[in-house]
Amino acid sequence: MTESLESAFKTRVNLPVRIALGVAMNRKSTALALIVALGFAAVASAQTTAPTASPSPQPNPCGAPENRQFDFWVGRWDVYATGTNRQVARSLIESVYAGCGVRENWAPLRGGGGGSLSLYLPGRMHWRQTWIDSSGSLADFTGGWNGKAMVIEGDWPAPTTPEVHNYVRMTYTPNADGSVRQSGEASPDNKTWTPSFDFTYRPAKV
């Protein structure tokens, strides 16, 4: 191998390949070794210098406007009986899982707490909320935004008598002053409704 060819070869071929070439040359197979080594070098060069394509950004599965319909409820709140200054609870409402869910952490000033997880289901074109609490109760609600408020309904039976229906409708209304009103109605037959609770969420005092 001439000096100029050897210099170029060392520049283009990595150390392991040059070692393999040296072994082969010691076996008096200089021409064949050069062909083989250059072949290996071409493969190695292709493997090390080929540009790596950047992965395409994945679309946000919860980026639709419908997924933002409940964002007005997100915040840290002091909760009052509507129309009064009587505080009944504290509540932390969080946007979770890359904006796909809204998580409620309900902490009444008296009694046990509870919480819910809400999300928009595009295939069904409605919102779903699942509630659990320290009494062991479980309730599922479905509904959606009606242009002015989020309205969801579901059966909320007592944990000890799940066969006895207790239908509940909840309406969440954003107010102009930044507060949120949550009113509830109850029905034993899903036909006749009576008011059951009425809360106003005000931004928590620091």
C-alpha positions as CSV (number, residue, x, y, z in Angstrom):
1,M,0.0,0.0,0.0
2,T,1.5,3.4,-1.0
3,E,2.1,6.0,1.6
4,S,-0.5,8.4,0.2
5,L,-3.1,5.6,0.0
6,E,-2.3,4.5,3.5
7,S,-2.7,8.0,4.8
8,A,-6.1,8.4,3.2
9,F,-7.1,4.9,4.3
10,K,-6.3,5.7,8.0
11,T,-8.3,8.9,7.7
12,R,-11.4,7.2,6.4
13,V,-11.3,3.9,8.2
14,N,-11.8,3.4,11.9
15,L,-9.4,1.7,14.2
16,P,-11.1,-1.8,14.4
17,V,-11.2,-2.0,10.7
18,R,-7.5,-1.0,10.4
19,I,-6.7,-3.7,12.9
20,A,-8.6,-6.3,10.9
21,L,-6.8,-5.2,7.8
22,G,-3.4,-5.5,9.5
23,V,-4.3,-9.1,10.5
24,A,-5.3,-9.9,7.0
25,M,-2.2,-8.4,5.6
26,N,0.0,-10.4,7.9
27,R,-1.7,-13.4,6.3
28,K,-0.4,-12.2,2.9
29,S,-3.9,-11.3,1.7
30,T,-3.2,-7.7,1.1
31,A,-5.4,-7.1,-1.9
32,L,-8.3,-9.0,-0.5
33,A,-7.9,-7.4,2.9
34,L,-8.0,-3.9,1.3
35,I,-11.2,-4.8,-0.5
36,V,-12.8,-6.2,2.6
37,A,-11.7,-3.4,4.8
38,L,-12.9,-0.7,2.4
39,G,-16.3,-2.5,2.3
40,F,-16.5,-2.5,6.1
41,A,-15.5,1.1,6.1
42,A,-18.3,2.0,3.8
43,V,-20.8,0.3,5.9
44,A,-19.4,1.8,9.1
45,S,-19.4,5.3,7.5
46,A,-23.1,4.9,6.4
47,Q,-24.1,3.8,9.9
48,T,-22.3,6.6,11.7
49,T,-22.9,9.5,9.3
50,A,-26.5,8.8,8.2
51,P,-28.7,11.6,9.4
52,T,-31.2,10.7,12.1
53,A,-34.7,11.9,11.3
54,S,-36.3,13.8,14.2
55,P,-39.6,12.2,15.3
56,S,-42.7,14.0,14.2
57,P,-44.4,15.9,17.0
58,Q,-47.5,14.0,18.2
59,P,-50.8,15.9,18.1
60,N,-52.3,16.7,21.5
61,P,-55.1,14.2,22.0
62,C,-56.9,16.7,24.3
63,G,-56.3,19.8,22.3
64,A,-59.8,20.4,21.0
65,P,-61.9,23.3,22.3
66,E,-64.3,20.9,24.0
67,N,-61.5,19.8,26.3
68,R,-61.2,23.3,27.6
69,Q,-64.9,23.7,28.5
70,F,-64.4,22.9,32.2
71,D,-61.2,24.9,32.7
72,F,-63.1,27.8,34.3
73,W,-63.5,25.5,37.4
74,V,-59.7,25.0,37.8
75,G,-58.2,26.8,40.8
76,R,-57.9,26.9,44.5
77,W,-61.2,27.8,46.1
78,D,-63.0,28.7,49.3
79,V,-66.6,27.4,49.0
80,Y,-69.6,29.1,50.5
81,A,-73.3,28.5,50.7
82,T,-74.5,30.7,47.8
83,G,-75.7,34.2,48.9
84,T,-73.9,34.0,52.3
85,N,-70.5,34.3,53.8
86,R,-70.8,30.9,55.5
87,Q,-67.9,28.8,54.3
88,V,-68.6,25.1,53.9
89,A,-65.5,23.7,52.3
90,R,-62.2,24.2,50.5
91,S,-61.6,22.8,47.1
92,L,-58.6,22.4,44.9
93,I,-59.5,21.8,41.2
94,E,-56.5,20.8,39.0
95,S,-55.9,20.4,35.2
96,V,-54.1,17.0,35.0
97,Y,-52.7,14.6,32.5
98,A,-51.6,17.1,29.9
99,G,-54.9,18.9,30.0
100,C,-57.0,15.7,29.5
101,G,-58.6,15.6,32.9
102,V,-60.0,17.9,35.6
103,R,-59.4,16.6,39.1
104,E,-61.5,17.8,42.1
105,N,-60.2,17.6,45.7
106,W,-63.1,18.4,48.0
107,A,-62.4,19.2,51.6
108,P,-65.4,20.1,53.7
109,L,-64.9,22.0,56.9
110,R,-67.0,19.3,58.6
111,G,-67.2,15.6,57.7
112,G,-65.2,13.5,55.3
113,G,-63.8,14.6,51.9
114,G,-64.0,13.3,48.4
115,G,-63.0,14.0,44.9
116,S,-63.8,13.5,41.2
117,L,-62.1,13.2,37.9
118,S,-63.7,14.6,34.8
119,L,-62.8,14.3,31.1
120,Y,-64.3,15.0,27.7
121,L,-64.9,11.9,25.6
122,P,-64.8,13.0,21.9
123,G,-66.2,9.6,20.6
124,R,-69.3,10.1,22.7
125,M,-69.3,13.9,22.5
126,H,-69.9,14.4,26.2
127,W,-68.2,14.9,29.5
128,R,-67.9,12.2,32.2
129,Q,-67.2,12.7,35.8
130,T,-66.5,10.0,38.4
131,W,-66.8,10.8,42.1
132,I,-65.7,8.9,45.1
133,D,-65.6,9.9,48.8
134,S,-64.8,8.9,52.3
135,S,-68.2,7.3,52.8
136,G,-67.4,4.7,50.2
137,S,-69.9,6.1,47.6
138,L,-69.3,6.1,43.9
139,A,-71.1,8.0,41.3
140,D,-70.8,8.5,37.5
141,F,-72.1,11.6,35.8
142,T,-72.4,12.6,32.1
143,G,-73.3,15.7,30.3
144,G,-71.8,18.8,28.8
145,W,-71.5,22.5,28.1
146,N,-74.8,24.1,27.2
147,G,-73.4,27.4,26.1
148,K,-73.6,29.0,29.6
149,A,-72.8,26.2,32.1
150,M,-71.6,22.7,32.5
151,V,-74.5,20.4,33.3
152,I,-74.0,16.8,34.3
153,E,-76.4,14.1,35.6
154,G,-76.0,10.7,37.1
155,D,-77.2,8.2,39.7
156,W,-75.7,8.7,43.2
157,P,-77.0,6.0,45.5
158,A,-75.9,5.5,49.0
159,P,-73.1,2.9,49.3
160,T,-75.3,0.7,51.6
161,T,-78.3,0.8,49.4
162,P,-77.1,0.8,45.8
163,E,-80.5,-0.5,44.5
164,V,-82.2,2.8,45.7
165,H,-81.8,5.4,43.0
166,N,-80.7,8.9,43.8
167,Y,-80.5,10.9,40.6
168,V,-78.4,14.1,40.8
169,R,-78.1,16.9,38.4
170,M,-75.2,19.4,38.9
171,T,-74.8,22.7,37.1
172,Y,-71.5,24.6,37.2
173,T,-71.8,28.2,36.1
174,P,-68.8,30.6,35.7
175,N,-69.6,34.1,37.1
176,A,-68.4,37.4,35.8
177,D,-66.5,38.1,39.0
178,G,-64.4,35.0,38.6
179,S,-66.3,32.8,41.0
180,V,-68.1,29.6,40.1
181,R,-71.6,28.5,41.2
182,Q,-72.3,24.8,41.6
183,S,-76.0,24.0,42.2
184,G,-77.5,20.6,42.6
185,E,-80.9,19.0,42.1
186,A,-82.1,15.6,43.2
187,S,-84.8,13.2,41.9
188,P,-85.9,9.7,42.9
189,D,-87.3,8.9,39.5
190,N,-85.2,11.1,37.1
191,K,-88.4,13.1,36.3
192,T,-89.2,15.3,39.2
193,W,-86.4,17.5,40.4
194,T,-85.9,19.5,43.6
195,P,-83.0,21.7,44.7
196,S,-80.5,19.9,46.9
197,F,-77.5,22.2,47.4
198,D,-76.1,25.5,46.1
199,F,-72.4,26.5,46.5
200,T,-70.3,29.4,45.3
201,Y,-66.6,28.9,44.7
202,R,-64.5,32.0,45.4
203,P,-60.8,32.2,44.8
204,A,-59.1,31.1,48.0
205,K,-57.6,33.7,50.4
206,V,-53.8,33.6,50.5
